[in-house]
Amino acid sequence: MNFNLSEKKKKILLIIVVVAAIEFSGYGFFATLFRLIKSVS
């Protein structure tokens, strides 16, 4: 049970790292959203 929880945390951490890398590269959802807002206003 304890090992399983650790594996789940590792997967969640990996997903967060991948999403953060995509966002900071400028191709993520939030980066696109901010660009859209800036272009409108």
Buried (B, 14 or more C-beta within 10 A) or exposed (E): EEEEEEEEEEEEEEEEEEEEEBBEEEEBEEBEEEEEEEEEE
